[in-house]
């Protein structure tokens, strides 16, 4: 089983997709980032997280064409 890297929080997710933490948080709250989830959606103090591979599939389609699995 392959283990994928995980980006924790809007800042880390934003670094992967090339957005600021504020822009990323807005995208997360809108549901625009398909790979992202909250640790406990019903709780106020939950954290966003997303697989780096999922983020790259959505925001970096040119990387997917190569299929080399290179790290960001």
Secondary structure, DSSP 4 states (H G I P E B T S, - for coil): -PPPPEEEHHHHHHHHHT--HHHHHHHHHHT--TTEEES-TTSTT--EEEEHHHHHHHH-HHHHHH------
